[in-house]
Amino acid sequence: MANVNNTHAANDAALREIFKTMDAHQAQEIRDAYYNAVVGLRTLADALEIADAQQPQSAGPLLNEHFNAIQALDAMKNSRLGKIL
């Protein structure tokens, strides 16, 4: 676990340095895109879950897509970028 923490700390430090020296407009564009992606994935996951519940005769395909959106959201949550922004 200590090795993972060291790796995270090193990556976090590198990301902070990159964002500190990056063009402010580019950094803001990345920040906005990251947050829009996370919000969009959450909205998509919720909408798919609700739509699936409203389709009892064909339940399943939309729920599978919901789970895909949740997996993508989890991947974004694991991003160190989210910790830095």
N, CA, C and O atoms as CSV, one atom per row, in Angstrom:
chain,resi,resn,atom,element,x,y,z
A,1,MET,N,N,0.819,-1.198,0.000
A,1,MET,CA,C,0.000,0.000,0.000
A,1,MET,C,C,0.863,1.261,0.000
A,1,MET,O,O,0.503,2.258,-0.625
A,2,ALA,N,N,1.982,1.221,0.688
A,2,ALA,CA,C,2.864,2.382,0.731
A,2,ALA,C,C,3.388,2.719,-0.660
A,2,ALA,O,O,3.540,3.892,-1.002
A,3,ASN,N,N,3.666,1.684,-1.469
A,3,ASN,CA,C,4.151,1.917,-2.824
A,3,ASN,C,C,3.090,2.619,-3.666
A,3,ASN,O,O,3.411,3.510,-4.452
A,4,VAL,N,N,1.827,2.221,-3.505
A,4,VAL,CA,C,0.729,2.865,-4.224
A,4,VAL,C,C,0.620,4.322,-3.793
A,4,VAL,O,O,0.450,5.206,-4.633
A,5,ASN,N,N,0.717,4.580,-2.484
A,5,ASN,CA,C,0.647,5.953,-1.983
A,5,ASN,C,C,1.793,6.791,-2.512
A,5,ASN,O,O,1.604,7.965,-2.831
A,6,ASN,N,N,2.987,6.203,-2.610
A,6,ASN,CA,C,4.136,6.924,-3.154
A,6,ASN,C,C,3.917,7.249,-4.630
A,6,ASN,O,O,4.250,8.339,-5.095
A,7,THR,N,N,3.352,6.287,-5.358
A,7,THR,CA,C,3.074,6.510,-6.768
A,7,THR,C,C,2.034,7.605,-6.933
A,7,THR,O,O,2.185,8.489,-7.776
A,8,HIS,N,N,0.979,7.548,-6.130
A,8,HIS,CA,C,-0.055,8.592,-6.186
A,8,HIS,C,C,0.539,9.957,-5.852
A,8,HIS,O,O,0.242,10.945,-6.524
A,9,ALA,N,N,1.359,10.015,-4.839
A,9,ALA,CA,C,1.959,11.290,-4.435
A,9,ALA,C,C,2.833,11.849,-5.558
A,9,ALA,O,O,2.809,13.049,-5.830
A,10,ALA,N,N,3.595,10.983,-6.201
A,10,ALA,CA,C,4.454,11.424,-7.302
A,10,ALA,C,C,3.617,11.903,-8.486
A,10,ALA,O,O,3.917,12.935,-9.086
A,11,ASN,N,N,2.574,11.157,-8.815
A,11,ASN,CA,C,1.702,11.566,-9.923
A,11,ASN,C,C,0.972,12.858,-9.597
A,11,ASN,O,O,0.836,13.734,-10.452
A,12,ASP,N,N,0.501,12.977,-8.361
A,12,ASP,CA,C,-0.187,14.199,-7.941
A,12,ASP,C,C,0.738,15.406,-8.050
A,12,ASP,O,O,0.338,16.466,-8.532
A,13,ALA,N,N,1.962,15.237,-7.603
A,13,ALA,CA,C,2.930,16.334,-7.665
A,13,ALA,C,C,3.214,16.717,-9.117
A,13,ALA,O,O,3.305,17.900,-9.445
A,14,ALA,N,N,3.351,15.720,-9.977
A,14,ALA,CA,C,3.613,15.997,-11.393
A,14,ALA,C,C,2.423,16.720,-12.021
A,14,ALA,O,O,2.604,17.684,-12.765
A,15,LEU,N,N,1.218,16.260,-11.725
A,15,LEU,CA,C,0.024,16.916,-12.270
A,15,LEU,C,C,-0.104,18.344,-11.769
A,15,LEU,O,O,-0.434,19.246,-12.540
A,16,ARG,N,N,0.153,18.559,-10.486
A,16,ARG,CA,C,0.078,19.927,-9.940
A,16,ARG,C,C,1.068,20.849,-10.650
A,16,ARG,O,O,0.746,21.990,-10.981
A,17,GLU,N,N,2.263,20.341,-10.873
A,17,GLU,CA,C,3.294,21.141,-11.545
A,17,GLU,C,C,2.881,21.451,-12.977
A,17,GLU,O,O,3.051,22.574,-13.451
A,18,ILE,N,N,2.339,20.454,-13.658
A,18,ILE,CA,C,1.895,20.661,-15.041
A,18,ILE,C,C,0.814,21.730,-15.093
A,18,ILE,O,O,0.869,22.635,-15.926
A,19,PHE,N,N,-0.174,21.627,-14.198
A,19,PHE,CA,C,-1.263,22.596,-14.212
A,19,PHE,C,C,-0.797,23.982,-13.763
A,19,PHE,O,O,-1.356,24.993,-14.189
A,20,LYS,N,N,0.203,24.030,-12.923
A,20,LYS,CA,C,0.722,25.317,-12.462
A,20,LYS,C,C,1.401,26.075,-13.602
A,20,LYS,O,O,1.344,27.304,-13.655
A,21,THR,N,N,2.038,25.348,-14.508
A,21,THR,CA,C,2.790,25.988,-15.587
A,21,THR,C,C,2.029,26.029,-16.912
A,21,THR,O,O,2.484,26.642,-17.877
A,22,MET,N,N,0.885,25.383,-16.949
A,22,MET,CA,C,0.088,25.303,-18.175
A,22,MET,C,C,-0.623,26.626,-18.433
A,22,MET,O,O,-0.927,27.375,-17.505
A,23,ASP,N,N,-0.880,26.895,-19.691
A,23,ASP,CA,C,-1.687,28.033,-20.081
A,23,ASP,C,C,-3.007,27.978,-19.323
A,23,ASP,O,O,-3.650,26.929,-19.285
A,24,ALA,N,N,-3.418,29.080,-18.725
A,24,ALA,CA,C,-4.611,29.116,-17.876
A,24,ALA,C,C,-5.875,28.711,-18.628
A,24,ALA,O,O,-6.745,28.046,-18.066
A,25,HIS,N,N,-5.979,29.104,-19.882
A,25,HIS,CA,C,-7.165,28.747,-20.666
A,25,HIS,C,C,-7.206,27.247,-20.939
A,25,HIS,O,O,-8.271,26.633,-20.893
A,26,GLN,N,N,-6.055,26.664,-21.220
A,26,GLN,CA,C,-5.989,25.226,-21.459
A,26,GLN,C,C,-6.315,24.456,-20.184
A,26,GLN,O,O,-7.034,23.457,-20.220
A,27,ALA,N,N,-5.787,24.920,-19.070
A,27,ALA,CA,C,-6.070,24.270,-17.786
A,27,ALA,C,C,-7.562,24.345,-17.469
A,27,ALA,O,O,-8.145,23.373,-16.990
A,28,GLN,N,N,-8.175,25.485,-17.734
A,28,GLN,CA,C,-9.610,25.633,-17.479
A,28,GLN,C,C,-10.418,24.739,-18.404
A,28,GLN,O,O,-11.427,24.168,-17.991
A,29,GLU,N,N,-9.988,24.614,-19.642
A,29,GLU,CA,C,-10.677,23.746,-20.595
A,29,GLU,C,C,-10.644,22.289,-20.115
A,29,GLU,O,O,-11.652,21.586,-20.195
A,30,ILE,N,N,-9.505,21.845,-19.626
A,30,ILE,CA,C,-9.376,20.480,-19.096
A,30,ILE,C,C,-10.248,20.319,-17.858
A,30,ILE,O,O,-10.961,19.325,-17.720
A,31,ARG,N,N,-10.192,21.287,-16.965
A,31,ARG,CA,C,-11.007,21.246,-15.742
A,31,ARG,C,C,-12.492,21.149,-16.085
A,31,ARG,O,O,-13.207,20.305,-15.545
A,32,ASP,N,N,-12.947,22.012,-16.981
A,32,ASP,CA,C,-14.356,22.006,-17.379
A,32,ASP,C,C,-14.742,20.679,-18.033
A,32,ASP,O,O,-15.802,20.124,-17.743
A,33,ALA,N,N,-13.882,20.179,-18.909
A,33,ALA,CA,C,-14.172,18.917,-19.596
A,33,ALA,C,C,-14.248,17.761,-18.605
A,33,ALA,O,O,-15.104,16.885,-18.733
A,34,TYR,N,N,-13.358,17.755,-17.624
A,34,TYR,CA,C,-13.373,16.688,-16.615
A,34,TYR,C,C,-14.689,16.717,-15.839
A,34,TYR,O,O,-15.363,15.695,-15.715
A,35,TYR,N,N,-15.048,17.878,-15.323
A,35,TYR,CA,C,-16.275,17.972,-14.535
A,35,TYR,C,C,-17.520,17.708,-15.379
A,35,TYR,O,O,-18.463,17.080,-14.899
A,36,ASN,N,N,-17.540,18.173,-16.617
A,36,ASN,CA,C,-18.662,17.894,-17.506
A,36,ASN,C,C,-18.786,16.398,-17.784
A,36,ASN,O,O,-19.893,15.865,-17.850
A,37,ALA,N,N,-17.656,15.728,-17.945
A,37,ALA,CA,C,-17.678,14.283,-18.188
A,37,ALA,C,C,-18.264,13.546,-16.991
A,37,ALA,O,O,-19.099,12.656,-17.153
A,38,VAL,N,N,-17.829,13.913,-15.797
A,38,VAL,CA,C,-18.320,13.244,-14.589
A,38,VAL,C,C,-19.815,13.504,-14.402
A,38,VAL,O,O,-20.581,12.578,-14.135
A,39,VAL,N,N,-20.224,14.755,-14.542
A,39,VAL,CA,C,-21.642,15.094,-14.396
A,39,VAL,C,C,-22.459,14.399,-15.491
A,39,VAL,O,O,-23.543,13.880,-15.224
A,40,GLY,N,N,-21.945,14.391,-16.706
A,40,GLY,CA,C,-22.642,13.745,-17.812
A,40,GLY,C,C,-22.798,12.250,-17.600
A,40,GLY,O,O,-23.858,11.692,-17.884
A,41,LEU,N,N,-21.767,11.602,-17.110
A,41,LEU,CA,C,-21.853,10.167,-16.839
A,41,LEU,C,C,-22.858,9.868,-15.737
A,41,LEU,O,O,-23.607,8.896,-15.826
A,42,ARG,N,N,-22.878,10.700,-14.697
A,42,ARG,CA,C,-23.840,10.500,-13.605
A,42,ARG,C,C,-25.273,10.673,-14.122
A,42,ARG,O,O,-26.160,9.885,-13.795
A,43,THR,N,N,-25.486,11.722,-14.939
A,43,THR,CA,C,-26.800,11.978,-15.517
A,43,THR,C,C,-27.217,10.823,-16.425
A,43,THR,O,O,-28.362,10.375,-16.378
A,44,LEU,N,N,-26.293,10.346,-17.242
A,44,LEU,CA,C,-26.576,9.227,-18.134
A,44,LEU,C,C,-26.930,7.975,-17.351
A,44,LEU,O,O,-27.910,7.301,-17.667
A,45,ALA,N,N,-26.144,7.659,-16.334
A,45,ALA,CA,C,-26.403,6.462,-15.521
A,45,ALA,C,C,-27.785,6.539,-14.884
A,45,ALA,O,O,-28.537,5.564,-14.906
A,46,ASP,N,N,-28.118,7.686,-14.322
A,46,ASP,CA,C,-29.428,7.852,-13.677
A,46,ASP,C,C,-30.564,7.735,-14.686
A,46,ASP,O,O,-31.565,7.069,-14.422
A,47,ALA,N,N,-30.414,8.378,-15.835
A,47,ALA,CA,C,-31.463,8.353,-16.855
A,47,ALA,C,C,-31.680,6.936,-17.380
A,47,ALA,O,O,-32.818,6.528,-17.610
A,48,LEU,N,N,-30.606,6.190,-17.571
A,48,LEU,CA,C,-30.734,4.817,-18.052
A,48,LEU,C,C,-31.419,3.925,-17.026
A,48,LEU,O,O,-32.231,3.069,-17.379
A,49,GLU,N,N,-31.089,4.129,-15.759
A,49,GLU,CA,C,-31.715,3.324,-14.703
A,49,GLU,C,C,-33.220,3.599,-14.637
A,49,GLU,O,O,-34.021,2.672,-14.519
A,50,ILE,N,N,-33.591,4.862,-14.713
A,50,ILE,CA,C,-34.999,5.233,-14.678
A,50,ILE,C,C,-35.729,4.695,-15.909
A,50,ILE,O,O,-36.825,4.145,-15.799
A,51,ALA,N,N,-35.116,4.857,-17.070
A,51,ALA,CA,C,-35.746,4.380,-18.301
A,51,ALA,C,C,-35.918,2.864,-18.272
A,51,ALA,O,O,-36.931,2.348,-18.742
A,52,ASP,N,N,-34.943,2.154,-17.727
A,52,ASP,CA,C,-35.054,0.698,-17.629
A,52,ASP,C,C,-36.221,0.308,-16.735
A,52,ASP,O,O,-36.960,-0.625,-17.050
A,53,ALA,N,N,-36.393,1.008,-15.630
A,53,ALA,CA,C,-37.488,0.704,-14.699
A,53,ALA,C,C,-38.852,0.947,-15.349
A,53,ALA,O,O,-39.851,0.340,-14.963
A,54,GLN,N,N,-38.880,1.832,-16.330
A,54,GLN,CA,C,-40.138,2.139,-17.017
A,54,GLN,C,C,-40.414,1.203,-18.190
A,54,GLN,O,O,-41.430,1.338,-18.872
A,55,GLN,N,N,-39.504,0.251,-18.425
A,55,GLN,CA,C,-39.630,-0.689,-19.531
A,55,GLN,C,C,-39.677,-2.124,-19.016
A,55,GLN,O,O,-38.812,-2.923,-19.377
A,56,PRO,N,N,-40.654,-2.476,-18.188
A,56,PRO,CA,C,-40.646,-3.817,-17.579
A,56,PRO,C,C,-40.710,-4.953,-18.593
A,56,PRO,O,O,-40.202,-6.044,-18.334
A,57,GLN,N,N,-41.325,-4.710,-19.736
A,57,GLN,CA,C,-41.433,-5.764,-20.732
A,57,GLN,C,C,-40.085,-6.065,-21.396
A,57,GLN,O,O,-39.873,-7.172,-21.891
A,58,SER,N,N,-39.194,-5.104,-21.409
A,58,SER,CA,C,-37.884,-5.326,-22.035
A,58,SER,C,C,-36.754,-4.939,-21.086
A,58,SER,O,O,-35.700,-4.480,-21.526
A,59,ALA,N,N,-36.970,-5.122,-19.803
A,59,ALA,CA,C,-35.957,-4.758,-18.810
A,59,ALA,C,C,-34.660,-5.508,-19.099
A,59,ALA,O,O,-34.676,-6.683,-19.466
A,60,GLY,N,N,-33.575,-4.834,-18.932
A,60,GLY,CA,C,-32.269,-5.466,-19.091
A,60,GLY,C,C,-31.306,-4.685,-19.947
A,60,GLY,O,O,-30.260,-4.268,-19.448
A,61,PRO,N,N,-31.610,-4.463,-21.236
A,61,PRO,CA,C,-30.637,-3.773,-22.078
A,61,PRO,C,C,-30.263,-2.380,-21.576
A,61,PRO,O,O,-29.091,-2.004,-21.600
A,62,LEU,N,N,-31.252,-1.618,-21.124
A,62,LEU,CA,C,-30.940,-0.279,-20.617
A,62,LEU,C,C,-30.184,-0.353,-19.297
A,62,LEU,O,O,-29.329,0.486,-19.014
A,63,LEU,N,N,-30.504,-1.357,-18.496
A,63,LEU,CA,C,-29.790,-1.514,-17.231
A,63,LEU,C,C,-28.334,-1.895,-17.488
A,63,LEU,O,O,-27.441,-1.457,-16.763
A,64,ASN,N,N,-28.093,-2.707,-18.513
A,64,ASN,CA,C,-26.710,-3.029,-18.882
A,64,ASN,C,C,-25.948,-1.764,-19.261
A,64,ASN,O,O,-24.787,-1.598,-18.886
A,65,GLU,N,N,-26.598,-0.878,-19.998
A,65,GLU,CA,C,-25.963,0.392,-20.366
A,65,GLU,C,C,-25.750,1.269,-19.141
A,65,GLU,O,O,-24.749,1.980,-19.048
A,66,HIS,N,N,-26.681,1.220,-18.208
A,66,HIS,CA,C,-26.529,1.932,-16.936
A,66,HIS,C,C,-25.246,1.470,-16.238
A,66,HIS,O,O,-24.455,2.287,-15.766
A,67,PHE,N,N,-25.053,0.155,-16.182
A,67,PHE,CA,C,-23.853,-0.381,-15.523
A,67,PHE,C,C,-22.579,0.036,-16.258
A,67,PHE,O,O,-21.548,0.262,-15.624
A,68,ASN,N,N,-22.638,0.140,-17.583
A,68,ASN,CA,C,-21.480,0.627,-18.337
A,68,ASN,C,C,-21.162,2.070,-17.962
A,68,ASN,O,O,-19.998,2.434,-17.800
A,69,ALA,N,N,-22.198,2.885,-17.827
A,69,ALA,CA,C,-21.991,4.286,-17.435
A,69,ALA,C,C,-21.412,4.363,-16.023
A,69,ALA,O,O,-20.557,5.205,-15.748
A,70,ILE,N,N,-21.872,3.492,-15.130
A,70,ILE,CA,C,-21.343,3.458,-13.760
A,70,ILE,C,C,-19.870,3.057,-13.773
A,70,ILE,O,O,-19.066,3.621,-13.031
A,71,GLN,N,N,-19.514,2.089,-14.610
A,71,GLN,CA,C,-18.103,1.689,-14.716
A,71,GLN,C,C,-17.249,2.848,-15.206
A,71,GLN,O,O,-16.149,3.071,-14.700
A,72,ALA,N,N,-17.750,3.583,-16.188
A,72,ALA,CA,C,-17.008,4.739,-16.691
A,72,ALA,C,C,-16.881,5.805,-15.608
A,72,ALA,O,O,-15.833,6.437,-15.471
A,73,LEU,N,N,-17.935,6.001,-14.851
A,73,LEU,CA,C,-17.905,6.965,-13.746
A,73,LEU,C,C,-16.894,6.542,-12.689
A,73,LEU,O,O,-16.150,7.375,-12.171
A,74,ASP,N,N,-16.864,5.257,-12.370
A,74,ASP,CA,C,-15.882,4.750,-11.404
A,74,ASP,C,C,-14.461,4.957,-11.914
A,74,ASP,O,O,-13.565,5.294,-11.139
A,75,ALA,N,N,-14.252,4.760,-13.204
A,75,ALA,CA,C,-12.919,4.977,-13.783
A,75,ALA,C,C,-12.517,6.443,-13.634
A,75,ALA,O,O,-11.365,6.743,-13.321
A,76,MET,N,N,-13.458,7.350,-13.855
A,76,MET,CA,C,-13.157,8.772,-13.703
A,76,MET,C,C,-12.867,9.120,-12.245
A,76,MET,O,O,-12.013,9.958,-11.958
A,77,LYS,N,N,-13.581,8.474,-11.331
A,77,LYS,CA,C,-13.336,8.727,-9.906
A,77,LYS,C,C,-11.959,8.244,-9.484
A,77,LYS,O,O,-11.377,8.782,-8.542
A,78,ASN,N,N,-11.430,7.238,-10.169
A,78,ASN,CA,C,-10.096,6.721,-9.857
A,78,ASN,C,C,-8.994,7.579,-10.452
A,78,ASN,O,O,-7.821,7.408,-10.121
A,79,SER,N,N,-9.363,8.495,-11.322
A,79,SER,CA,C,-8.392,9.376,-11.958
A,79,SER,C,C,-7.737,10.277,-10.912
A,79,SER,O,O,-8.416,10.836,-10.051
A,80,ARG,N,N,-6.455,10.409,-10.990
A,80,ARG,CA,C,-5.748,11.328,-10.103
A,80,ARG,C,C,-6.043,12.768,-10.522
A,80,ARG,O,O,-5.915,13.689,-9.715
A,81,LEU,N,N,-6.430,12.959,-11.757
A,81,LEU,CA,C,-6.764,14.294,-12.250
A,81,LEU,C,C,-7.884,14.895,-11.408
A,81,LEU,O,O,-7.852,16.082,-11.081
A,82,GLY,N,N,-8.866,14.084,-11.061
A,82,GLY,CA,C,-9.967,14.570,-10.246
A,82,GLY,C,C,-9.501,15.048,-8.873
A,82,GLY,O,O,-10.082,15.976,-8.311
A,83,LYS,N,N,-8.479,14.434,-8.340
A,83,LYS,CA,C,-7.944,14.832,-7.042
A,83,LYS,C,C,-7.234,16.182,-7.125
A,83,LYS,O,O,-7.224,16.950,-6.162
A,84,ILE,N,N,-6.648,16.459,-8.272
A,84,ILE,CA,C,-5.859,17.674,-8.454
A,84,ILE,C,C,-6.749,18.868,-8.802
A,84,ILE,O,O,-6.518,19.989,-8.348
A,85,LEU,N,N,-7.765,18.602,-9.612
A,85,LEU,CA,C,-8.621,19.706,-10.074
A,85,LEU,C,C,-9.499,20.196,-8.959
A,85,LEU,O,O,-10.288,21.120,-9.155
